[in-house]
Amino acid sequence: MPKATTQKAQSPVTILERLEAGNLSIDEVCALADRSKTGFYSDLKAGLVTIRKIGRRSVVPGPVARRYIAGESVMA
């Protein structure tokens, strides 16, 4: 007899929604910005982008990623 689950099906969160109020992985930001990881980490060191640690993962906050992808300064 199969067990009844109480979990509701969650709708997938799009990248556009995460750019507004979520987090993106470094790989996702590199793909969207057409940058290599080496270039991304160079930009990180230069202060052009910031990351946040969640446990062991490094993520880029959505609004920061949106500005970085558009070529804007994250200091603004």
PDB file of N, CA, C and O in Angstrom, chain B, residues numbered from 101:
ATOM      1  N   MET B 101       0.842  -1.175   0.000  1.00  0.00           N
ATOM      2  CA  MET B 101       0.000   0.000   0.000  1.00  0.00           C
ATOM      3  C   MET B 101       0.891   1.244   0.000  1.00  0.00           C
ATOM      4  O   MET B 101       1.732   1.386   0.887  1.00  0.00           O
ATOM      5  N   PRO B 102       0.727   2.154  -0.978  1.00  0.00           N
ATOM      6  CA  PRO B 102       1.564   3.354  -1.026  1.00  0.00           C
ATOM      7  C   PRO B 102       1.230   4.321   0.107  1.00  0.00           C
ATOM      8  O   PRO B 102       0.082   4.451   0.530  1.00  0.00           O
ATOM      9  N   LYS B 103       2.275   4.992   0.578  1.00  0.00           N
ATOM     10  CA  LYS B 103       2.085   5.978   1.642  1.00  0.00           C
ATOM     11  C   LYS B 103       1.522   7.271   1.060  1.00  0.00           C
ATOM     12  O   LYS B 103       1.873   7.682  -0.046  1.00  0.00           O
ATOM     13  N   ALA B 104       0.660   7.886   1.816  1.00  0.00           N
ATOM     14  CA  ALA B 104       0.111   9.179   1.412  1.00  0.00           C
ATOM     15  C   ALA B 104       1.122  10.261   1.773  1.00  0.00           C
ATOM     16  O   ALA B 104       1.636  10.287   2.891  1.00  0.00           O
ATOM     17  N   THR B 105       1.398  11.126   0.853  1.00  0.00           N
ATOM     18  CA  THR B 105       2.335  12.218   1.124  1.00  0.00           C
ATOM     19  C   THR B 105       1.552  13.484   1.409  1.00  0.00           C
ATOM     20  O   THR B 105       0.475  13.714   0.859  1.00  0.00           O
ATOM     21  N   THR B 106       2.116  14.287   2.271  1.00  0.00           N
ATOM     22  CA  THR B 106       1.467  15.547   2.623  1.00  0.00           C
ATOM     23  C   THR B 106       2.150  16.738   1.973  1.00  0.00           C
ATOM     24  O   THR B 106       1.742  17.880   2.185  1.00  0.00           O
ATOM     25  N   GLN B 107       3.186  16.483   1.182  1.00  0.00           N
ATOM     26  CA  GLN B 107       3.888  17.584   0.532  1.00  0.00           C
ATOM     27  C   GLN B 107       3.095  18.057  -0.678  1.00  0.00           C
ATOM     28  O   GLN B 107       2.572  17.257  -1.454  1.00  0.00           O
ATOM     29  N   LYS B 108       3.020  19.360  -0.818  1.00  0.00           N
ATOM     30  CA  LYS B 108       2.379  19.939  -1.991  1.00  0.00           C
ATOM     31  C   LYS B 108       3.418  20.110  -3.084  1.00  0.00           C
ATOM     32  O   LYS B 108       4.591  20.366  -2.811  1.00  0.00           O
ATOM     33  N   ALA B 109       2.985  19.970  -4.294  1.00  0.00           N
ATOM     34  CA  ALA B 109       3.898  20.192  -5.417  1.00  0.00           C
ATOM     35  C   ALA B 109       4.224  21.672  -5.490  1.00  0.00           C
ATOM     36  O   ALA B 109       3.330  22.517  -5.542  1.00  0.00           O
ATOM     37  N   GLN B 110       5.511  21.975  -5.494  1.00  0.00           N
ATOM     38  CA  GLN B 110       5.935  23.366  -5.558  1.00  0.00           C
ATOM     39  C   GLN B 110       6.179  23.748  -7.005  1.00  0.00           C
ATOM     40  O   GLN B 110       6.729  22.974  -7.789  1.00  0.00           O
ATOM     41  N   SER B 111       5.763  24.951  -7.341  1.00  0.00           N
ATOM     42  CA  SER B 111       6.041  25.429  -8.685  1.00  0.00           C
ATOM     43  C   SER B 111       7.519  25.805  -8.763  1.00  0.00           C
ATOM     44  O   SER B 111       8.066  26.361  -7.810  1.00  0.00           O
ATOM     45  N   PRO B 112       8.162  25.512  -9.875  1.00  0.00           N
ATOM     46  CA  PRO B 112       9.589  25.835  -9.982  1.00  0.00           C
ATOM     47  C   PRO B 112       9.813  27.346  -9.977  1.00  0.00           C
ATOM     48  O   PRO B 112       9.024  28.113 -10.530  1.00  0.00           O
ATOM     49  N   VAL B 113      10.888  27.743  -9.350  1.00  0.00           N
ATOM     50  CA  VAL B 113      11.255  29.157  -9.294  1.00  0.00           C
ATOM     51  C   VAL B 113      12.147  29.445 -10.492  1.00  0.00           C
ATOM     52  O   VAL B 113      13.145  28.759 -10.712  1.00  0.00           O
ATOM     53  N   THR B 114      11.788  30.452 -11.256  1.00  0.00           N
ATOM     54  CA  THR B 114      12.547  30.782 -12.457  1.00  0.00           C
ATOM     55  C   THR B 114      13.778  31.616 -12.113  1.00  0.00           C
ATOM     56  O   THR B 114      13.880  32.191 -11.028  1.00  0.00           O
ATOM     57  N   ILE B 115      14.691  31.666 -13.046  1.00  0.00           N
ATOM     58  CA  ILE B 115      15.890  32.484 -12.851  1.00  0.00           C
ATOM     59  C   ILE B 115      15.508  33.958 -12.743  1.00  0.00           C
ATOM     60  O   ILE B 115      16.113  34.701 -11.971  1.00  0.00           O
ATOM     61  N   LEU B 116      14.516  34.379 -13.506  1.00  0.00           N
ATOM     62  CA  LEU B 116      14.079  35.781 -13.413  1.00  0.00           C
ATOM     63  C   LEU B 116      13.591  36.113 -12.013  1.00  0.00           C
ATOM     64  O   LEU B 116      13.865  37.201 -11.506  1.00  0.00           O
ATOM     65  N   GLU B 117      12.870  35.192 -11.379  1.00  0.00           N
ATOM     66  CA  GLU B 117      12.404  35.425 -10.007  1.00  0.00           C
ATOM     67  C   GLU B 117      13.580  35.462  -9.036  1.00  0.00           C
ATOM     68  O   GLU B 117      13.598  36.271  -8.108  1.00  0.00           O
ATOM     69  N   ARG B 118      14.563  34.585  -9.251  1.00  0.00           N
ATOM     70  CA  ARG B 118      15.735  34.590  -8.373  1.00  0.00           C
ATOM     71  C   ARG B 118      16.597  35.823  -8.594  1.00  0.00           C
ATOM     72  O   ARG B 118      17.285  36.257  -7.671  1.00  0.00           O
ATOM     73  N   LEU B 119      16.579  36.400  -9.792  1.00  0.00           N
ATOM     74  CA  LEU B 119      17.320  37.648 -10.025  1.00  0.00           C
ATOM     75  C   LEU B 119      16.691  38.801  -9.258  1.00  0.00           C
ATOM     76  O   LEU B 119      17.377  39.760  -8.904  1.00  0.00           O
ATOM     77  N   GLU B 120      15.406  38.715  -9.003  1.00  0.00           N
ATOM     78  CA  GLU B 120      14.718  39.770  -8.259  1.00  0.00           C
ATOM     79  C   GLU B 120      14.885  39.612  -6.751  1.00  0.00           C
ATOM     80  O   GLU B 120      15.145  40.591  -6.052  1.00  0.00           O
ATOM     81  N   ALA B 121      14.737  38.383  -6.241  1.00  0.00           N
ATOM     82  CA  ALA B 121      14.718  38.231  -4.786  1.00  0.00           C
ATOM     83  C   ALA B 121      15.295  36.909  -4.301  1.00  0.00           C
ATOM     84  O   ALA B 121      14.889  36.420  -3.246  1.00  0.00           O
ATOM     85  N   GLY B 122      16.212  36.325  -5.025  1.00  0.00           N
ATOM     86  CA  GLY B 122      16.771  35.045  -4.602  1.00  0.00           C
ATOM     87  C   GLY B 122      18.275  35.049  -4.691  1.00  0.00           C
ATOM     88  O   GLY B 122      18.919  36.093  -4.585  1.00  0.00           O
ATOM     89  N   ASN B 123      18.823  33.876  -4.885  1.00  0.00           N
ATOM     90  CA  ASN B 123      20.269  33.709  -5.020  1.00  0.00           C
ATOM     91  C   ASN B 123      20.555  32.877  -6.250  1.00  0.00           C
ATOM     92  O   ASN B 123      19.758  32.021  -6.633  1.00  0.00           O
ATOM     93  N   LEU B 124      21.687  33.130  -6.861  1.00  0.00           N
ATOM     94  CA  LEU B 124      22.138  32.343  -8.005  1.00  0.00           C
ATOM     95  C   LEU B 124      23.496  31.741  -7.685  1.00  0.00           C
ATOM     96  O   LEU B 124      24.284  32.313  -6.932  1.00  0.00           O
ATOM     97  N   SER B 125      23.752  30.595  -8.259  1.00  0.00           N
ATOM     98  CA  SER B 125      25.068  29.986  -8.079  1.00  0.00           C
ATOM     99  C   SER B 125      26.083  30.750  -8.931  1.00  0.00           C
ATOM    100  O   SER B 125      25.720  31.477  -9.855  1.00  0.00           O
ATOM    101  N   ILE B 126      27.333  30.570  -8.605  1.00  0.00           N
ATOM    102  CA  ILE B 126      28.389  31.222  -9.376  1.00  0.00           C
ATOM    103  C   ILE B 126      28.377  30.714 -10.812  1.00  0.00           C
ATOM    104  O   ILE B 126      28.589  31.493 -11.740  1.00  0.00           O
ATOM    105  N   ASP B 127      28.133  29.423 -11.009  1.00  0.00           N
ATOM    106  CA  ASP B 127      28.063  28.865 -12.362  1.00  0.00           C
ATOM    107  C   ASP B 127      26.946  29.519 -13.173  1.00  0.00           C
ATOM    108  O   ASP B 127      27.133  29.809 -14.355  1.00  0.00           O
ATOM    109  N   GLU B 128      25.787  29.754 -12.554  1.00  0.00           N
ATOM    110  CA  GLU B 128      24.674  30.396 -13.258  1.00  0.00           C
ATOM    111  C   GLU B 128      25.022  31.821 -13.652  1.00  0.00           C
ATOM    112  O   GLU B 128      24.726  32.253 -14.766  1.00  0.00           O
ATOM    113  N   VAL B 129      25.649  32.550 -12.742  1.00  0.00           N
ATOM    114  CA  VAL B 129      26.023  33.939 -13.035  1.00  0.00           C
ATOM    115  C   VAL B 129      27.060  33.976 -14.146  1.00  0.00           C
ATOM    116  O   VAL B 129      26.981  34.826 -15.033  1.00  0.00           O
ATOM    117  N   CYS B 130      28.024  33.077 -14.114  1.00  0.00           N
ATOM    118  CA  CYS B 130      29.041  33.030 -15.166  1.00  0.00           C
ATOM    119  C   CYS B 130      28.406  32.751 -16.522  1.00  0.00           C
ATOM    120  O   CYS B 130      28.789  33.357 -17.523  1.00  0.00           O
ATOM    121  N   ALA B 131      27.445  31.845 -16.559  1.00  0.00           N
ATOM    122  CA  ALA B 131      26.772  31.521 -17.820  1.00  0.00           C
ATOM    123  C   ALA B 131      25.955  32.707 -18.328  1.00  0.00           C
ATOM    124  O   ALA B 131      25.974  32.999 -19.524  1.00  0.00           O
ATOM    125  N   LEU B 132      25.244  33.389 -17.444  1.00  0.00           N
ATOM    126  CA  LEU B 132      24.417  34.522 -17.857  1.00  0.00           C
ATOM    127  C   LEU B 132      25.255  35.733 -18.264  1.00  0.00           C
ATOM    128  O   LEU B 132      24.869  36.488 -19.156  1.00  0.00           O
ATOM    129  N   ALA B 133      26.404  35.918 -17.607  1.00  0.00           N
ATOM    130  CA  ALA B 133      27.268  37.063 -17.906  1.00  0.00           C
ATOM    131  C   ALA B 133      28.284  36.748 -18.998  1.00  0.00           C
ATOM    132  O   ALA B 133      29.046  37.623 -19.409  1.00  0.00           O
ATOM    133  N   ASP B 134      28.299  35.505 -19.466  1.00  0.00           N
ATOM    134  CA  ASP B 134      29.264  35.050 -20.463  1.00  0.00           C
ATOM    135  C   ASP B 134      30.694  35.312 -19.996  1.00  0.00           C
ATOM    136  O   ASP B 134      31.519  35.843 -20.739  1.00  0.00           O
ATOM    137  N   ARG B 135      30.967  34.930 -18.751  1.00  0.00           N
ATOM    138  CA  ARG B 135      32.295  35.078 -18.139  1.00  0.00           C
ATOM    139  C   ARG B 135      32.787  33.712 -17.714  1.00  0.00           C
ATOM    140  O   ARG B 135      31.989  32.833 -17.390  1.00  0.00           O
ATOM    141  N   SER B 136      34.087  33.528 -17.712  1.00  0.00           N
ATOM    142  CA  SER B 136      34.665  32.303 -17.170  1.00  0.00           C
ATOM    143  C   SER B 136      34.684  32.426 -15.646  1.00  0.00           C
ATOM    144  O   SER B 136      34.535  33.518 -15.098  1.00  0.00           O
ATOM    145  N   LYS B 137      34.865  31.302 -14.980  1.00  0.00           N
ATOM    146  CA  LYS B 137      34.964  31.358 -13.522  1.00  0.00           C
ATOM    147  C   LYS B 137      36.192  32.156 -13.094  1.00  0.00           C
ATOM    148  O   LYS B 137      36.153  32.878 -12.097  1.00  0.00           O
ATOM    149  N   THR B 138      37.285  32.024 -13.853  1.00  0.00           N
ATOM    150  CA  THR B 138      38.492  32.785 -13.544  1.00  0.00           C
ATOM    151  C   THR B 138      38.214  34.283 -13.654  1.00  0.00           C
ATOM    152  O   THR B 138      38.636  35.062 -12.799  1.00  0.00           O
ATOM    153  N   GLY B 139      37.500  34.683 -14.712  1.00  0.00           N
ATOM    154  CA  GLY B 139      37.131  36.087 -14.877  1.00  0.00           C
ATOM    155  C   GLY B 139      36.202  36.562 -13.782  1.00  0.00           C
ATOM    156  O   GLY B 139      36.321  37.689 -13.303  1.00  0.00           O
ATOM    157  N   PHE B 140      35.264  35.691 -13.378  1.00  0.00           N
ATOM    158  CA  PHE B 140      34.349  36.043 -12.296  1.00  0.00           C
ATOM    159  C   PHE B 140      35.115  36.289 -11.006  1.00  0.00           C
ATOM    160  O   PHE B 140      34.875  37.279 -10.314  1.00  0.00           O
ATOM    161  N   TYR B 141      36.045  35.382 -10.681  1.00  0.00           N
ATOM    162  CA  TYR B 141      36.802  35.545  -9.438  1.00  0.00           C
ATOM    163  C   TYR B 141      37.741  36.756  -9.506  1.00  0.00           C
ATOM    164  O   TYR B 141      38.035  37.361  -8.475  1.00  0.00           O
ATOM    165  N   SER B 142      38.210  37.112 -10.689  1.00  0.00           N
ATOM    166  CA  SER B 142      38.987  38.346 -10.843  1.00  0.00           C
ATOM    167  C   SER B 142      38.100  39.563 -10.562  1.00  0.00           C
ATOM    168  O   SER B 142      38.515  40.509  -9.892  1.00  0.00           O
ATOM    169  N   ASP B 143      36.878  39.520 -11.086  1.00  0.00           N
ATOM    170  CA  ASP B 143      35.928  40.608 -10.828  1.00  0.00           C
ATOM    171  C   ASP B 143      35.561  40.667  -9.349  1.00  0.00           C
ATOM    172  O   ASP B 143      35.381  41.754  -8.800  1.00  0.00           O
ATOM    173  N   LEU B 144      35.450  39.516  -8.704  1.00  0.00           N
ATOM    174  CA  LEU B 144      35.159  39.463  -7.274  1.00  0.00           C
ATOM    175  C   LEU B 144      36.275  40.136  -6.486  1.00  0.00           C
ATOM    176  O   LEU B 144      36.020  40.927  -5.577  1.00  0.00           O
ATOM    177  N   LYS B 145      37.519  39.813  -6.845  1.00  0.00           N
ATOM    178  CA  LYS B 145      38.671  40.402  -6.163  1.00  0.00           C
ATOM    179  C   LYS B 145      38.735  41.911  -6.393  1.00  0.00           C
ATOM    180  O   LYS B 145      39.151  42.660  -5.509  1.00  0.00           O
ATOM    181  N   ALA B 146      38.320  42.357  -7.586  1.00  0.00           N
ATOM    182  CA  ALA B 146      38.341  43.784  -7.910  1.00  0.00           C
ATOM    183  C   ALA B 146      37.153  44.534  -7.304  1.00  0.00           C
ATOM    184  O   ALA B 146      37.094  45.762  -7.378  1.00  0.00           O
ATOM    185  N   GLY B 147      36.216  43.810  -6.711  1.00  0.00           N
ATOM    186  CA  GLY B 147      35.070  44.458  -6.081  1.00  0.00           C
ATOM    187  C   GLY B 147      33.917  44.730  -7.029  1.00  0.00           C
ATOM    188  O   GLY B 147      33.018  45.503  -6.697  1.00  0.00           O
ATOM    189  N   LEU B 148      33.924  44.109  -8.209  1.00  0.00           N
ATOM    190  CA  LEU B 148      32.847  44.338  -9.173  1.00  0.00           C
ATOM    191  C   LEU B 148      31.610  43.507  -8.882  1.00  0.00           C
ATOM    192  O   LEU B 148      30.534  43.783  -9.411  1.00  0.00           O
ATOM    193  N   VAL B 149      31.760  42.495  -8.047  1.00  0.00           N
ATOM    194  CA  VAL B 149      30.649  41.620  -7.681  1.00  0.00           C
ATOM    195  C   VAL B 149      30.898  41.128  -6.260  1.00  0.00           C
ATOM    196  O   VAL B 149      32.046  41.061  -5.820  1.00  0.00           O
ATOM    197  N   THR B 150      29.839  40.784  -5.545  1.00  0.00           N
ATOM    198  CA  THR B 150      29.965  40.251  -4.193  1.00  0.00           C
ATOM    199  C   THR B 150      29.280  38.895  -4.117  1.00  0.00           C
ATOM    200  O   THR B 150      28.362  38.596  -4.881  1.00  0.00           O
ATOM    201  N   ILE B 151      29.747  38.087  -3.180  1.00  0.00           N
ATOM    202  CA  ILE B 151      29.124  36.792  -2.946  1.00  0.00           C
ATOM    203  C   ILE B 151      28.705  36.715  -1.483  1.00  0.00           C
ATOM    204  O   ILE B 151      29.119  37.523  -0.652  1.00  0.00           O
ATOM    205  N   ARG B 152      27.876  35.726  -1.195  1.00  0.00           N
ATOM    206  CA  ARG B 152      27.440  35.475   0.173  1.00  0.00           C
ATOM    207  C   ARG B 152      27.594  33.975   0.423  1.00  0.00           C
ATOM    208  O   ARG B 152      27.325  33.166  -0.466  1.00  0.00           O
ATOM    209  N   LYS B 153      28.019  33.609   1.608  1.00  0.00           N
ATOM    210  CA  LYS B 153      28.168  32.209   1.969  1.00  0.00           C
ATOM    211  C   LYS B 153      26.893  31.730   2.653  1.00  0.00           C
ATOM    212  O   LYS B 153      26.379  32.376   3.566  1.00  0.00           O
ATOM    213  N   ILE B 154      26.397  30.596   2.197  1.00  0.00           N
ATOM    214  CA  ILE B 154      25.293  29.908   2.856  1.00  0.00           C
ATOM    215  C   ILE B 154      25.819  28.515   3.153  1.00  0.00           C
ATOM    216  O   ILE B 154      25.837  27.647   2.281  1.00  0.00           O
ATOM    217  N   GLY B 155      26.241  28.312   4.378  1.00  0.00           N
ATOM    218  CA  GLY B 155      26.920  27.072   4.723  1.00  0.00           C
ATOM    219  C   GLY B 155      28.238  27.022   3.982  1.00  0.00           C
ATOM    220  O   GLY B 155      29.071  27.917   4.122  1.00  0.00           O
ATOM    221  N   ARG B 156      28.429  25.977   3.195  1.00  0.00           N
ATOM    222  CA  ARG B 156      29.654  25.846   2.403  1.00  0.00           C
ATOM    223  C   ARG B 156      29.510  26.422   1.007  1.00  0.00           C
ATOM    224  O   ARG B 156      30.499  26.575   0.290  1.00  0.00           O
ATOM    225  N   ARG B 157      28.273  26.743   0.614  1.00  0.00           N
ATOM    226  CA  ARG B 157      28.026  27.237  -0.748  1.00  0.00           C
ATOM    227  C   ARG B 157      28.279  28.734  -0.845  1.00  0.00           C
ATOM    228  O   ARG B 157      28.003  29.484   0.091  1.00  0.00           O
ATOM    229  N   SER B 158      28.794  29.149  -1.963  1.00  0.00           N
ATOM    230  CA  SER B 158      28.924  30.574  -2.279  1.00  0.00           C
ATOM    231  C   SER B 158      27.842  30.904  -3.297  1.00  0.00           C
ATOM    232  O   SER B 158      27.726  30.238  -4.326  1.00  0.00           O
ATOM    233  N   VAL B 159      27.056  31.928  -3.007  1.00  0.00           N
ATOM    234  CA  VAL B 159      25.991  32.333  -3.913  1.00  0.00           C
ATOM    235  C   VAL B 159      26.087  33.830  -4.162  1.00  0.00           C
ATOM    236  O   VAL B 159      26.685  34.574  -3.383  1.00  0.00           O
ATOM    237  N   VAL B 160      25.489  34.246  -5.257  1.00  0.00           N
ATOM    238  CA  VAL B 160      25.428  35.660  -5.596  1.00  0.00           C
ATOM    239  C   VAL B 160      23.986  36.097  -5.396  1.00  0.00           C
ATOM    240  O   VAL B 160      23.085  35.536  -6.020  1.00  0.00           O
ATOM    241  N   PRO B 161      23.744  37.094  -4.532  1.00  0.00           N
ATOM    242  CA  PRO B 161      22.371  37.572  -4.362  1.00  0.00           C
ATOM    243  C   PRO B 161      21.803  38.060  -5.692  1.00  0.00           C
ATOM    244  O   PRO B 161      22.520  38.657  -6.496  1.00  0.00           O
ATOM    245  N   GLY B 162      20.524  37.806  -5.922  1.00  0.00           N
ATOM    246  CA  GLY B 162      19.884  38.127  -7.194  1.00  0.00           C
ATOM    247  C   GLY B 162      20.087  39.547  -7.679  1.00  0.00           C
ATOM    248  O   GLY B 162      20.503  39.746  -8.820  1.00  0.00           O
ATOM    249  N   PRO B 163      19.803  40.559  -6.835  1.00  0.00           N
ATOM    250  CA  PRO B 163      19.997  41.943  -7.299  1.00  0.00           C
ATOM    251  C   PRO B 163      21.449  42.256  -7.677  1.00  0.00           C
ATOM    252  O   PRO B 163      21.698  43.015  -8.613  1.00  0.00           O
ATOM    253  N   VAL B 164      22.402  41.673  -6.951  1.00  0.00           N
ATOM    254  CA  VAL B 164      23.822  41.865  -7.273  1.00  0.00           C
ATOM    255  C   VAL B 164      24.130  41.201  -8.614  1.00  0.00           C
ATOM    256  O   VAL B 164      24.825  41.772  -9.454  1.00  0.00           O
ATOM    257  N   ALA B 165      23.605  39.991  -8.805  1.00  0.00           N
ATOM    258  CA  ALA B 165      23.826  39.270 -10.066  1.00  0.00           C
ATOM    259  C   ALA B 165      23.232  40.035 -11.239  1.00  0.00           C
ATOM    260  O   ALA B 165      23.847  40.114 -12.303  1.00  0.00           O
ATOM    261  N   ARG B 166      22.048  40.597 -11.055  1.00  0.00           N
ATOM    262  CA  ARG B 166      21.392  41.348 -12.136  1.00  0.00           C
ATOM    263  C   ARG B 166      22.250  42.528 -12.570  1.00  0.00           C
ATOM    264  O   ARG B 166      22.424  42.759 -13.766  1.00  0.00           O
ATOM    265  N   ARG B 167      22.792  43.285 -11.601  1.00  0.00           N
ATOM    266  CA  ARG B 167      23.648  44.429 -11.930  1.00  0.00           C
ATOM    267  C   ARG B 167      24.961  43.973 -12.565  1.00  0.00           C
ATOM    268  O   ARG B 167      25.444  44.608 -13.502  1.00  0.00           O
ATOM    269  N   TYR B 168      25.538  42.890 -12.071  1.00  0.00           N
ATOM    270  CA  TYR B 168      26.801  42.375 -12.624  1.00  0.00           C
ATOM    271  C   TYR B 168      26.603  41.923 -14.065  1.00  0.00           C
ATOM    272  O   TYR B 168      27.430  42.226 -14.924  1.00  0.00           O
ATOM    273  N   ILE B 169      25.541  41.217 -14.337  1.00  0.00           N
ATOM    274  CA  ILE B 169      25.261  40.733 -15.690  1.00  0.00           C
ATOM    275  C   ILE B 169      25.056  41.896 -16.654  1.00  0.00           C
ATOM    276  O   ILE B 169      25.449  41.828 -17.819  1.00  0.00           O
ATOM    277  N   ALA B 170      24.428  42.976 -16.147  1.00  0.00           N
ATOM    278  CA  ALA B 170      24.175  44.145 -16.984  1.00  0.00           C
ATOM    279  C   ALA B 170      25.428  45.024 -17.124  1.00  0.00           C
ATOM    280  O   ALA B 170      25.419  45.986 -17.893  1.00  0.00           O
ATOM    281  N   GLY B 171      26.493  44.706 -16.397  1.00  0.00           N
ATOM    282  CA  GLY B 171      27.725  45.484 -16.480  1.00  0.00           C
ATOM    283  C   GLY B 171      27.733  46.703 -15.597  1.00  0.00           C
ATOM    284  O   GLY B 171      28.589  47.574 -15.747  1.00  0.00           O
ATOM    285  N   GLU B 172      26.783  46.780 -14.667  1.00  0.00           N
ATOM    286  CA  GLU B 172      26.722  47.912 -13.748  1.00  0.00           C
ATOM    287  C   GLU B 172      27.565  47.636 -12.519  1.00  0.00           C
ATOM    288  O   GLU B 172      27.896  46.486 -12.232  1.00  0.00           O
ATOM    289  N   SER B 173      27.910  48.680 -11.799  1.00  0.00           N
ATOM    290  CA  SER B 173      28.687  48.560 -10.585  1.00  0.00           C
ATOM    291  C   SER B 173      27.798  48.052  -9.460  1.00  0.00           C
ATOM    292  O   SER B 173      26.648  48.476  -9.342  1.00  0.00           O
ATOM    293  N   VAL B 174      28.316  47.143  -8.627  1.00  0.00           N
ATOM    294  CA  VAL B 174      27.543  46.667  -7.490  1.00  0.00           C
ATOM    295  C   VAL B 174      27.604  47.648  -6.330  1.00  0.00           C
ATOM    296  O   VAL B 174      26.893  47.490  -5.338  1.00  0.00           O
ATOM    297  N   MET B 175      28.458  48.665  -6.456  1.00  0.00           N
ATOM    298  CA  MET B 175      28.585  49.660  -5.406  1.00  0.00           C
ATOM    299  C   MET B 175      27.465  50.697  -5.466  1.00  0.00           C
ATOM    300  O   MET B 175      27.261  51.441  -4.506  1.00  0.00           O
ATOM    301  N   ALA B 176      26.743  50.754  -6.574  1.00  0.00           N
ATOM    302  CA  ALA B 176      25.688  51.762  -6.728  1.00  0.00           C
ATOM    303  C   ALA B 176      24.488  51.469  -5.878  1.00  0.00           C
ATOM    304  O   ALA B 176      23.518  52.226  -5.898  1.00  0.00           O
TER     305      ALA B 176
END
